[in-house]
C-alpha cells in the first residue's frame, strides 16, 4: 500500500498522518503542493490537516488552486482513493471534489477536544470495519468545521449514502459541537472513493493518547 500525503504551506498534520499510516504498514511519501504530478502507483492520497496558507480568504480556498490538486483530481477520477482530514476536507469542498462547504463554527470559537462520532454508513472502504451506529472517540480541532449544504444537497447525500459520520455523545445521541447541518462530521463522493471528515483519526492511533479508534478507520483504506 502506497500513500502520498499532500503538504501545503501551513499544513501541520502531515507527519502525524505519515506516522499513522506507517504504523499500519503503508509506504508513505510527502507530496509538495507545487508538484504538478504524482506517482501513478500511489493507492491513496491524503490531504492532511492544518492551516494551509494561513486559512486566508476561506479555509482551503488558496490550497484548492495549487498545482498538485489537478493531479489529486486525476487520481480520484481514475478510481483511486483520496482522504481529506480537517483542512483536507475543506480543500476537497473548495475543489468541488466533495459537495457542501465548511464555514466558521456556530459559536465562533476554535474547538480542540476528543468528541464522539456515530457511524452513519459502513458501505464504503473507509468505515467498512465498523458496524452502522458504532460510536467512536476521535479528536477534533477546528475553527471552520461547520459543514453546510442546502436542503436539496442534503437529501442527495442521503439518497446516495454519502453521509459517513455524525457528531454524537458517548451513547450515540446527537451532540453537535460546531453547528454542522444534521450534525454531519464526514461525507464521501457518489463513487465512494473520495472521503472527507473534520475529526482527526491520525490522532487516535494509540490508547495512551486517549483513543485508538482511528486505527480501524484508516485500516479500511489499506
Protein Blocks (a to p, Z undefined) as FASTA:
>chain_A
ZZdddddehiaklmmmmmmmmmnopacddddfkbcbdcfkbfbdcddedjehhlpaiehk
lmmmpmklmmmmmmmmnopacddehjlmmmmmmnopagcjddddfklpacddddddddfb
fcbfklmmpcehiacddddddfblcccddfklmmmmmmnopafbdcddfkopacdfkopa
hhiabdcdfkopaccdfbdfklmmbfknopaklmmmmmmmZZ
